[in-house]
């Protein structure tokens, strides 16, 4: 499994645990997932 995906998943879990999941206009986990998807598209690793 890609280490970046694992790291992203850990960040999402930590965000929920720390209560940072809903900062700003959209859920923090959604922002992380979108950023991860964008990075992977740029890398051509999809």
N, C-alpha and C positions, 0 to 999 in steps of 0.2 A: 504494500500500500504506500502511496505517495506520502512522504513525510510532511509536505505542505498541507495536505488534506487533514492529516492527523492533528497537526498543530492548529489548523483552523477550527477543527471540532473541539479541541481542548479550550481554545479561546471562547467559543460559543458557550460551552458548559460553564466556564469561569465567569463569563458575563452574566449568565442567569443566576449563578450562585452569589455573585457580588451585588446583584440587584442593578446592574448596569445595562440590562437587556433592552430597556425601552428609552434610552436617551435620544433626544432629538425627535425628528419627524418620522422616523421609521425604526423598527426594532433593530438593535445593534447586531443581532445574529444575522439578520437579512443583509445588512451592509457588508458584513464579513463574507457571507456567501457570494454576494454579487461581486465583490472585489476579487475573490478567489476565482470565480468563473471568468472574469475579465482578464486576469493574469494568465490563466490557462489558455484562453483564446489567443492572446498575444504571443504566447510561447509556441502555439500550434500543437499543444500536447493533449488536446481533447480526444 
